[in-house]
Amino acid sequence: MEKRVSVVQTTLPGEWLEPEVGEWIFLKIREKLATCAHRSRIHSTYRWDGKIEFTQEWRVQFKTSLELKNSLIEEINSQHPYETPQILAWDADTTEDYFNWVQG
């Protein structure tokens, strides 16, 4: 595989209802910053303000082009409800068909 796409992942508050998460994702796709996204509920354990926290969150994973990755990250960061959002990004090898679909 020689084709590459970007995967951008973040988390959202667990108290958000599914329609709120869906709308938050929909706006990124409508703005053509991502081609698709997956969402799922997760259990998170992390250190915050000197305490260990256990919470439910939503994991959101976007697929986008290498060219749009930074724009998507900036948009997520500017509209994220968390003070310090988790935003992870990596490039992934893929098939030519999937690459072409993500490229639009």
MMTF fields as JSON, N, C-alpha, C and O atoms, coordinates in Angstrom:
{
  "mmtfVersion": "1.0.0",
  "mmtfProducer": "UNKNOWN",
  "numBonds": 415,
  "numAtoms": 416,
  "numGroups": 104,
  "numChains": 1,
  "numModels": 1,
  "chainsPerModel": [1],
  "groupsPerChain": [104],
  "chainIdList": ["A"],
  "bondAtomList": [4, 2, 8, 6, 12, 10, 16, 14, 20, 18, 24, 22, 28, 26, 32, 30, 36, 34, 40, 38, 44, 42, 48, 46, 52, 50, 56, 54, 60, 58, 64, 62, 68, 66, 72, 70, 76, 74, 80, 78, 84, 82, 88, 86, 92, 90, 96, 94, 100, 98, 104, 102, 108, 106, 112, 110, 116, 114, 120, 118, 124, 122, 128, 126, 132, 130, 136, 134, 140, 138, 144, 142, 148, 146, 152, 150, 156, 154, 160, 158, 164, 162, 168, 166, 172, 170, 176, 174, 180, 178, 184, 182, 188, 186, 192, 190, 196, 194, 200, 198, 204, 202, 208, 206, 212, 210, 216, 214, 220, 218, 224, 222, 228, 226, 232, 230, 236, 234, 240, 238, 244, 242, 248, 246, 252, 250, 256, 254, 260, 258, 264, 262, 268, 266, 272, 270, 276, 274, 280, 278, 284, 282, 288, 286, 292, 290, 296, 294, 300, 298, 304, 302, 308, 306, 312, 310, 316, 314, 320, 318, 324, 322, 328, 326, 332, 330, 336, 334, 340, 338, 344, 342, 348, 346, 352, 350, 356, 354, 360, 358, 364, 362, 368, 366, 372, 370, 376, 374, 380, 378, 384, 382, 388, 386, 392, 390, 396, 394, 400, 398, 404, 402, 408, 406, 412, 410],
  "bondOrderList": [1, 1, 1, 1, 1, 1, 1, 1, 1, 1, 1, 1, 1, 1, 1, 1, 1, 1, 1, 1, 1, 1, 1, 1, 1, 1, 1, 1, 1, 1, 1, 1, 1, 1, 1, 1, 1, 1, 1, 1, 1, 1, 1, 1, 1, 1, 1, 1, 1, 1, 1, 1, 1, 1, 1, 1, 1, 1, 1, 1, 1, 1, 1, 1, 1, 1, 1, 1, 1, 1, 1, 1, 1, 1, 1, 1, 1, 1, 1, 1, 1, 1, 1, 1, 1, 1, 1, 1, 1, 1, 1, 1, 1, 1, 1, 1, 1, 1, 1, 1, 1, 1, 1],
  "groupList": [{"groupName": "MET", "atomNameList": ["N", "CA", "C", "O"], "elementList": ["N", "C", "C", "O"], "formalChargeList": [0, 0, 0, 0], "bondAtomList": [1, 0, 2, 1, 3, 2], "bondOrderList": [1, 1, 2], "singleLetterCode": "M", "chemCompType": "L-PEPTIDE LINKING"}, {"groupName": "GLU", "atomNameList": ["N", "CA", "C", "O"], "elementList": ["N", "C", "C", "O"], "formalChargeList": [0, 0, 0, 0], "bondAtomList": [1, 0, 2, 1, 3, 2], "bondOrderList": [1, 1, 2], "singleLetterCode": "E", "chemCompType": "L-PEPTIDE LINKING"}, {"groupName": "LYS", "atomNameList": ["N", "CA", "C", "O"], "elementList": ["N", "C", "C", "O"], "formalChargeList": [0, 0, 0, 0], "bondAtomList": [1, 0, 2, 1, 3, 2], "bondOrderList": [1, 1, 2], "singleLetterCode": "K", "chemCompType": "L-PEPTIDE LINKING"}, {"groupName": "ARG", "atomNameList": ["N", "CA", "C", "O"], "elementList": ["N", "C", "C", "O"], "formalChargeList": [0, 0, 0, 0], "bondAtomList": [1, 0, 2, 1, 3, 2], "bondOrderList": [1, 1, 2], "singleLetterCode": "R", "chemCompType": "L-PEPTIDE LINKING"}, {"groupName": "VAL", "atomNameList": ["N", "CA", "C", "O"], "elementList": ["N", "C", "C", "O"], "formalChargeList": [0, 0, 0, 0], "bondAtomList": [1, 0, 2, 1, 3, 2], "bondOrderList": [1, 1, 2], "singleLetterCode": "V", "chemCompType": "L-PEPTIDE LINKING"}, {"groupName": "SER", "atomNameList": ["N", "CA", "C", "O"], "elementList": ["N", "C", "C", "O"], "formalChargeList": [0, 0, 0, 0], "bondAtomList": [1, 0, 2, 1, 3, 2], "bondOrderList": [1, 1, 2], "singleLetterCode": "S", "chemCompType": "L-PEPTIDE LINKING"}, {"groupName": "GLN", "atomNameList": ["N", "CA", "C", "O"], "elementList": ["N", "C", "C", "O"], "formalChargeList": [0, 0, 0, 0], "bondAtomList": [1, 0, 2, 1, 3, 2], "bondOrderList": [1, 1, 2], "singleLetterCode": "Q", "chemCompType": "L-PEPTIDE LINKING"}, {"groupName": "THR", "atomNameList": ["N", "CA", "C", "O"], "elementList": ["N", "C", "C", "O"], "formalChargeList": [0, 0, 0, 0], "bondAtomList": [1, 0, 2, 1, 3, 2], "bondOrderList": [1, 1, 2], "singleLetterCode": "T", "chemCompType": "L-PEPTIDE LINKING"}, {"groupName": "LEU", "atomNameList": ["N", "CA", "C", "O"], "elementList": ["N", "C", "C", "O"], "formalChargeList": [0, 0, 0, 0], "bondAtomList": [1, 0, 2, 1, 3, 2], "bondOrderList": [1, 1, 2], "singleLetterCode": "L", "chemCompType": "L-PEPTIDE LINKING"}, {"groupName": "PRO", "atomNameList": ["N", "CA", "C", "O"], "elementList": ["N", "C", "C", "O"], "formalChargeList": [0, 0, 0, 0], "bondAtomList": [1, 0, 2, 1, 3, 2], "bondOrderList": [1, 1, 2], "singleLetterCode": "P", "chemCompType": "L-PEPTIDE LINKING"}, {"groupName": "GLY", "atomNameList": ["N", "CA", "C", "O"], "elementList": ["N", "C", "C", "O"], "formalChargeList": [0, 0, 0, 0], "bondAtomList": [1, 0, 2, 1, 3, 2], "bondOrderList": [1, 1, 2], "singleLetterCode": "G", "chemCompType": "PEPTIDE LINKING"}, {"groupName": "TRP", "atomNameList": ["N", "CA", "C", "O"], "elementList": ["N", "C", "C", "O"], "formalChargeList": [0, 0, 0, 0], "bondAtomList": [1, 0, 2, 1, 3, 2], "bondOrderList": [1, 1, 2], "singleLetterCode": "W", "chemCompType": "L-PEPTIDE LINKING"}, {"groupName": "ILE", "atomNameList": ["N", "CA", "C", "O"], "elementList": ["N", "C", "C", "O"], "formalChargeList": [0, 0, 0, 0], "bondAtomList": [1, 0, 2, 1, 3, 2], "bondOrderList": [1, 1, 2], "singleLetterCode": "I", "chemCompType": "L-PEPTIDE LINKING"}, {"groupName": "PHE", "atomNameList": ["N", "CA", "C", "O"], "elementList": ["N", "C", "C", "O"], "formalChargeList": [0, 0, 0, 0], "bondAtomList": [1, 0, 2, 1, 3, 2], "bondOrderList": [1, 1, 2], "singleLetterCode": "F", "chemCompType": "L-PEPTIDE LINKING"}, {"groupName": "ALA", "atomNameList": ["N", "CA", "C", "O"], "elementList": ["N", "C", "C", "O"], "formalChargeList": [0, 0, 0, 0], "bondAtomList": [1, 0, 2, 1, 3, 2], "bondOrderList": [1, 1, 2], "singleLetterCode": "A", "chemCompType": "L-PEPTIDE LINKING"}, {"groupName": "CYS", "atomNameList": ["N", "CA", "C", "O"], "elementList": ["N", "C", "C", "O"], "formalChargeList": [0, 0, 0, 0], "bondAtomList": [1, 0, 2, 1, 3, 2], "bondOrderList": [1, 1, 2], "singleLetterCode": "C", "chemCompType": "L-PEPTIDE LINKING"}, {"groupName": "HIS", "atomNameList": ["N", "CA", "C", "O"], "elementList": ["N", "C", "C", "O"], "formalChargeList": [0, 0, 0, 0], "bondAtomList": [1, 0, 2, 1, 3, 2], "bondOrderList": [1, 1, 2], "singleLetterCode": "H", "chemCompType": "L-PEPTIDE LINKING"}, {"groupName": "TYR", "atomNameList": ["N", "CA", "C", "O"], "elementList": ["N", "C", "C", "O"], "formalChargeList": [0, 0, 0, 0], "bondAtomList": [1, 0, 2, 1, 3, 2], "bondOrderList": [1, 1, 2], "singleLetterCode": "Y", "chemCompType": "L-PEPTIDE LINKING"}, {"groupName": "ASP", "atomNameList": ["N", "CA", "C", "O"], "elementList": ["N", "C", "C", "O"], "formalChargeList": [0, 0, 0, 0], "bondAtomList": [1, 0, 2, 1, 3, 2], "bondOrderList": [1, 1, 2], "singleLetterCode": "D", "chemCompType": "L-PEPTIDE LINKING"}, {"groupName": "ASN", "atomNameList": ["N", "CA", "C", "O"], "elementList": ["N", "C", "C", "O"], "formalChargeList": [0, 0, 0, 0], "bondAtomList": [1, 0, 2, 1, 3, 2], "bondOrderList": [1, 1, 2], "singleLetterCode": "N", "chemCompType": "L-PEPTIDE LINKING"}],
  "groupTypeList": [0, 1, 2, 3, 4, 5, 4, 4, 6, 7, 7, 8, 9, 10, 1, 11, 8, 1, 9, 1, 4, 10, 1, 11, 12, 13, 8, 2, 12, 3, 1, 2, 8, 14, 7, 15, 14, 16, 3, 5, 3, 12, 16, 5, 7, 17, 3, 11, 18, 10, 2, 12, 1, 13, 7, 6, 1, 11, 3, 4, 6, 13, 2, 7, 5, 8, 1, 8, 2, 19, 5, 8, 12, 1, 1, 12, 19, 5, 6, 16, 9, 17, 1, 7, 9, 6, 12, 8, 14, 11, 18, 14, 18, 7, 7, 1, 18, 17, 13, 19, 11, 4, 6, 10],
  "groupIdList": [1, 2, 3, 4, 5, 6, 7, 8, 9, 10, 11, 12, 13, 14, 15, 16, 17, 18, 19, 20, 21, 22, 23, 24, 25, 26, 27, 28, 29, 30, 31, 32, 33, 34, 35, 36, 37, 38, 39, 40, 41, 42, 43, 44, 45, 46, 47, 48, 49, 50, 51, 52, 53, 54, 55, 56, 57, 58, 59, 60, 61, 62, 63, 64, 65, 66, 67, 68, 69, 70, 71, 72, 73, 74, 75, 76, 77, 78, 79, 80, 81, 82, 83, 84, 85, 86, 87, 88, 89, 90, 91, 92, 93, 94, 95, 96, 97, 98, 99, 100, 101, 102, 103, 104],
  "secStructList": [7, 7, 3, 3, 3, 3, 3, 3, 3, 3, 3, 3, 3, 6, 6, 1, 7, 2, 2, 2, 2, 2, 2, 2, 2, 2, 2, 2, 2, 2, 6, 6, 1, 7, 1, 3, 3, 3, 3, 3, 3, 3, 3, 3, 3, 3, 3, 3, 6, 6, 3, 3, 3, 3, 3, 3, 3, 3, 3, 3, 3, 3, 3, 3, 7, 6, 6, 6, 2, 2, 2, 2, 2, 2, 2, 2, 2, 2, 2, 7, 1, 1, 1, 1, 7, 7, 3, 3, 3, 3, 3, 3, 3, 3, 7, 2, 2, 2, 2, 2, 2, 2, 2, 7],
  "xCoordList": [0.843, 0.0, 0.883, 1.791, 0.599, 1.359, 0.489, 0.998, -0.789, -1.707, -1.883, -1.934, -1.975, -2.083, -3.215, -3.44, -3.922, -4.948, -4.591, -3.732, -5.244, -5.026, -6.202, -7.36, -5.879, -6.869, -6.694, -5.593, -7.77, -7.731, -8.745, -9.921, -8.273, -9.117, -9.215, -8.249, -10.391, -10.609, -11.626, -12.186, -11.858, -12.904, -13.836, -13.438, -15.069, -16.094, -16.74, -16.64, -17.402, -17.999, -19.017, -19.854, -18.926, -19.836, -21.274, -22.194, -21.48, -22.858, -23.562, -24.777, -22.81, -23.461, -24.337, -23.945, -25.503, -26.385, -25.922, -25.234, -26.306, -25.87, -26.184, -25.333, -27.371, -27.636, -26.672, -26.334, -26.228, -25.264, -23.921, -23.301, -23.485, -22.229, -22.359, -21.46, -23.484, -23.722, -23.697, -23.13, -24.297, -24.305, -22.901, -22.516, -22.136, -20.761, -19.92, -19.123, -20.108, -19.398, -19.912, -19.127, -21.231, -21.86, -21.307, -21.055, -21.12, -20.627, -19.237, -18.947, -18.38, -17.023, -17.085, -16.325, -17.991, -18.116, -18.788, -18.385, -19.81, -20.473, -19.498, -19.574, -18.584, -17.581, -16.451, -15.501, -16.558, -15.596, -14.204, -13.203, -14.151, -12.875, -12.544, -11.391, -13.552, -13.376, -14.355, -15.391, -14.001, -14.871, -15.836, -16.982, -15.378, -16.249, -15.748, -14.652, -16.57, -16.19, -16.888, -17.98, -16.243, -16.825, -16.884, -16.004, -17.915, -18.043, -18.435, -19.172, -17.923, -18.274, -18.075, -17.256, -18.839, -18.695, -17.49, -17.252, -16.735, -15.57, -15.544, -16.238, -14.754, -14.484, -13.053, -12.14, -12.843, -11.515, -11.043, -11.827, -9.76, -9.092, -7.918, -7.089, -7.844, -6.788, -6.537, -7.356, -5.391, -5.036, -5.414, -5.051, -6.14, -6.539, -6.53, -7.168, -5.815, -5.711, -5.299, -5.832, -4.345, -3.813, -4.67, -4.319, -5.79, -6.681, -6.761, -6.567, -7.047, -7.309, -8.811, -9.594, -9.195, -10.607, -11.008, -10.199, -12.26, -12.868, -14.146, -15.069, -14.214, -15.402, -15.771, -14.959, -17.017, -17.446, -17.236, -17.472, -16.797, -16.621, -17.067, -17.4, -17.061, -17.249, -15.892, -15.197, -15.501, -14.323, -14.819, -15.716, -14.223, -14.573, -13.306, -12.266, -13.41, -12.269, -12.669, -13.542, -12.011, -12.263, -11.254, -10.118, -11.672, -10.765, -10.786, -11.848, -9.592, -9.47, -8.229, -7.449, -8.054, -6.865, -5.681, -5.859, -4.478, -3.276, -3.32, -2.857, -3.876, -3.929, -4.875, -4.646, -5.926, -6.92, -6.699, -7.403, -5.739, -5.514, -5.351, -6.032, -4.479, -4.226, -5.443, -5.698, -6.194, -7.417, -8.445, -9.104, -8.578, -9.505, -9.067, -9.896, -7.782, -7.269, -7.544, -7.97, -7.308, -7.572, -9.053, -9.395, -9.925, -11.376, -11.801, -12.572, -11.304, -11.628, -11.164, -11.914, -9.94, -9.376, -10.154, -10.362, -10.583, -11.279, -12.706, -13.242, -13.33, -14.724, -14.896, -16.017, -13.799, -13.867, -14.347, -13.941, -15.201, -15.703, -14.693, -14.867, -13.652, -12.673, -11.625, -11.269, -11.144, -10.06, -8.773, -8.067, -8.485, -7.311, -7.782, -7.737, -8.23, -8.775, -7.694, -6.569, -8.07, -7.217, -7.427, -8.54, -6.373, -6.426, -5.197, -4.067, -5.422, -4.349, -4.517, -5.639, -3.412, -3.486, -2.339, -1.215, -2.659, -1.62, -2.017, -3.191, -1.016, -1.248, -1.236, -0.453, -2.114, -2.272, -2.24, -2.792, -1.592, -1.617, -3.016, -3.7, -3.432, -4.753, -4.759, -3.763, -5.88, -6.024, -6.241, -6.61, -6.01, -6.213, -7.682, -7.978, -8.594, -10.023, -10.432, -11.145, -9.985, -10.344, -9.69, -10.319, -8.435, -7.729, -8.51, -8.726, -8.929, -9.674, -10.991, -11.394, -11.66, -12.915, -12.675, -13.419, -11.649, -11.342, -10.951, -11.316, -10.223, -9.806, -11.009, -10.948, -12.089, -13.31, -13.355, -14.325],
  "yCoordList": [-1.189, 0.0, 1.245, 1.385, 2.121, 3.366, 4.585, 5.704, 4.391, 5.506, 5.719, 4.764, 7.004, 7.32, 8.307, 9.238, 8.082, 9.0, 9.349, 8.708, 10.354, 10.741, 10.297, 10.357, 9.857, 9.502, 10.509, 10.672, 11.175, 12.165, 11.727, 11.517, 11.594, 11.063, 12.056, 12.74, 12.117, 12.945, 12.256, 11.22, 12.836, 12.345, 13.497, 14.662, 13.155, 14.135, 13.702, 12.537, 14.627, 14.304, 13.158, 13.112, 12.253, 11.12, 11.507, 10.766, 12.672, 13.097, 13.639, 13.836, 13.88, 14.291, 13.149, 11.984, 13.482, 12.487, 12.195, 13.004, 11.042, 10.626, 11.673, 11.921, 12.303, 13.324, 14.513, 15.087, 14.888, 15.987, 15.602, 16.396, 14.395, 13.907, 13.827, 14.24, 13.295, 13.192, 14.539, 14.667, 15.539, 16.887, 17.476, 18.1, 17.29, 17.794, 17.192, 17.886, 15.897, 15.208, 15.677, 15.974, 15.743, 16.128, 17.455, 17.601, 18.413, 19.728, 19.64, 20.359, 18.778, 18.629, 17.994, 18.361, 17.047, 16.388, 17.323, 17.378, 18.06, 19.022, 20.092, 20.535, 20.505, 21.505, 20.912, 21.61, 19.621, 18.888, 18.833, 18.782, 18.843, 18.68, 17.204, 16.849, 16.351, 14.906, 14.223, 14.779, 13.005, 12.232, 11.368, 11.177, 10.846, 10.019, 10.046, 10.529, 9.521, 9.445, 8.259, 7.861, 7.711, 6.658, 7.172, 7.91, 6.783, 7.184, 5.968, 5.09, 5.948, 4.865, 5.337, 6.213, 4.74, 5.052, 4.288, 3.135, 4.96, 4.337, 4.677, 5.59, 3.952, 4.249, 4.749, 4.074, 5.922, 6.526, 6.609, 6.865, 6.388, 6.558, 7.487, 7.226, 8.575, 9.559, 10.396, 10.439, 11.055, 11.943, 13.37, 13.833, 14.072, 15.461, 16.208, 15.782, 17.306, 18.127, 17.302, 17.482, 16.397, 15.607, 14.443, 13.753, 14.206, 13.096, 12.119, 12.494, 10.875, 9.889, 9.867, 9.642, 10.099, 10.183, 8.946, 8.376, 8.546, 7.457, 8.021, 8.374, 8.11, 8.685, 7.923, 7.207, 8.102, 7.652, 8.806, 9.962, 8.5, 9.502, 8.906, 7.725, 9.752, 9.335, 9.408, 10.418, 8.365, 8.418, 8.69, 8.013, 9.687, 10.029, 9.918, 10.48, 9.188, 8.992, 9.412, 8.809, 10.456, 10.986, 10.42, 10.12, 10.273, 9.972, 11.169, 11.656, 11.635, 12.806, 12.673, 11.733, 13.607, 13.603, 14.191, 14.905, 13.888, 14.466, 15.985, 16.676, 16.501, 17.946, 18.648, 19.805, 17.968, 18.587, 18.291, 18.831, 17.446, 17.034, 18.231, 18.299, 19.159, 20.287, 21.192, 21.712, 21.385, 22.199, 21.533, 22.203, 20.22, 19.485, 19.589, 19.813, 19.43, 19.531, 20.917, 21.034, 21.961, 23.331, 23.527, 24.151, 22.994, 23.118, 22.372, 22.898, 21.164, 20.396, 21.153, 21.288, 21.643, 22.342, 23.614, 23.924, 24.346, 25.615, 25.419, 26.301, 24.278, 24.056, 22.977, 22.562, 22.531, 21.419, 21.895, 22.965, 21.119, 21.528, 21.349, 21.935, 20.559, 20.324, 21.427, 22.011, 21.698, 22.666, 22.191, 22.98, 20.908, 20.302, 19.076, 17.962, 19.268, 18.135, 17.158, 17.542, 15.893, 14.886, 14.987, 14.796, 15.284, 15.263, 14.495, 14.956, 13.336, 12.491, 12.36, 12.281, 12.338, 12.197, 11.321, 11.393, 10.5, 9.689, 9.424, 9.486, 9.129, 8.799, 7.283, 6.593, 6.779, 5.334, 4.932, 5.619, 3.819, 3.242, 2.712, 2.238, 2.797, 2.299, 1.833, 1.958, 1.303, 0.87, 2.073, 3.155, 1.874, 2.969, 3.394, 4.586, 2.438, 2.773, 3.62, 4.612, 3.233, 4.003, 5.377, 6.376, 5.433, 6.706, 7.642, 8.807, 7.135, 7.962, 8.444, 9.583, 7.597, 7.995, 9.11, 10.09, 8.972, 9.998, 11.305, 12.383, 11.216, 12.418, 13.156, 14.36, 12.428, 13.053, 13.105, 13.605],
  "zCoordList": [0.0, 0.0, 0.0, 0.819, -0.916, -0.984, -0.734, -0.666, -0.6, -0.378, 1.115, 1.89, 1.516, 2.944, 3.199, 2.425, 4.305, 4.796, 6.237, 6.843, 6.774, 8.167, 9.025, 8.61, 10.215, 11.222, 12.359, 12.884, 12.732, 13.813, 14.864, 14.565, 16.085, 17.158, 18.311, 18.648, 18.899, 20.082, 20.98, 20.622, 22.137, 23.03, 23.368, 23.359, 23.663, 24.033, 25.343, 25.727, 26.031, 27.329, 27.254, 26.353, 28.202, 28.255, 28.521, 28.172, 29.141, 29.421, 28.18, 28.194, 27.111, 25.872, 25.374, 25.438, 24.887, 24.287, 22.866, 22.244, 22.371, 21.033, 19.966, 19.112, 19.971, 18.955, 19.022, 17.987, 20.218, 20.344, 19.729, 19.021, 20.003, 19.434, 17.916, 17.183, 17.454, 16.016, 15.326, 14.241, 15.931, 15.349, 15.321, 14.332, 16.38, 16.459, 15.331, 14.699, 15.089, 14.009, 12.653, 11.753, 12.513, 11.249, 10.732, 9.536, 11.627, 11.208, 10.587, 9.631, 11.108, 10.545, 9.157, 8.26, 8.993, 7.695, 6.696, 5.534, 7.134, 6.252, 5.77, 4.624, 6.643, 6.272, 5.433, 5.081, 5.113, 4.285, 4.897, 4.183, 6.233, 6.924, 7.127, 7.371, 7.027, 7.15, 6.21, 5.846, 5.827, 4.947, 5.739, 5.333, 6.868, 7.702, 9.14, 9.425, 10.034, 11.447, 12.092, 11.687, 13.089, 13.917, 15.344, 15.786, 16.051, 17.453, 18.28, 17.831, 19.488, 20.404, 21.836, 22.114, 22.731, 24.156, 24.696, 24.337, 25.569, 26.185, 27.672, 28.119, 28.42, 29.826, 29.894, 29.419, 30.477, 30.553, 31.999, 32.913, 32.182, 33.467, 33.219, 32.347, 33.983, 33.733, 34.981, 35.899, 34.991, 36.095, 35.705, 34.623, 36.578, 36.336, 37.664, 38.626, 37.712, 38.931, 40.155, 41.25, 39.945, 41.054, 41.498, 42.455, 40.823, 41.172, 40.002, 38.845, 40.324, 39.278, 39.043, 39.966, 37.811, 37.425, 36.621, 35.89, 36.769, 35.998, 35.396, 36.13, 34.087, 33.455, 32.191, 31.605, 31.796, 30.474, 29.521, 29.873, 28.326, 27.286, 25.961, 25.86, 24.967, 23.583, 22.895, 23.017, 22.179, 21.322, 19.907, 19.405, 19.28, 17.903, 17.065, 17.408, 15.97, 15.09, 13.677, 13.054, 13.194, 11.856, 10.867, 11.235, 9.605, 8.505, 7.566, 7.179, 7.206, 6.346, 5.475, 5.63, 4.572, 3.716, 4.475, 5.462, 4.013, 4.619, 4.534, 5.441, 3.447, 3.229, 4.206, 4.559, 4.642, 5.527, 7.007, 7.861, 7.311, 8.706, 9.643, 10.665, 9.324, 10.232, 10.378, 11.465, 9.302, 9.389, 10.298, 11.092, 10.181, 11.047, 12.505, 13.387, 12.763, 14.131, 14.703, 15.852, 13.927, 14.387, 14.712, 15.717, 13.862, 14.083, 15.351, 16.154, 15.526, 16.728, 17.964, 18.931, 17.935, 19.091, 19.422, 20.595, 18.403, 18.649, 19.158, 19.827, 18.852, 19.237, 20.303, 20.598, 20.87, 21.82, 23.191, 23.644, 23.858, 25.172, 26.308, 27.376, 26.103, 27.169, 27.215, 26.191, 28.412, 28.61, 27.922, 27.294, 28.049, 27.415, 26.638, 27.158, 25.405, 24.658, 24.212, 23.893, 24.201, 23.591, 22.088, 21.596, 21.37, 19.909, 19.453, 19.62, 18.884, 18.38, 16.876, 16.375, 16.161, 14.707, 14.222, 14.718, 13.245, 12.621, 11.182, 10.816, 10.381, 8.985, 8.849, 9.502, 7.99, 7.847, 6.382, 5.522, 6.112, 4.774, 4.503, 5.411, 3.249, 2.891, 1.439, 0.728, 1.02, -0.365, -1.272, -0.814, -2.542, -3.488, -3.533, -3.62, -3.474, -3.507, -2.304, -2.458, -1.103, 0.093, 0.053, 0.403, -0.371, -0.516, -1.433, -1.099, -2.582, -3.542, -2.95, -3.186, -2.19, -1.558, -0.541, -0.516, 0.295, 1.298, 0.615, 1.084, -0.472, -1.204, -1.794, -2.044, -2.01, -2.512, -3.997, -4.567]
}
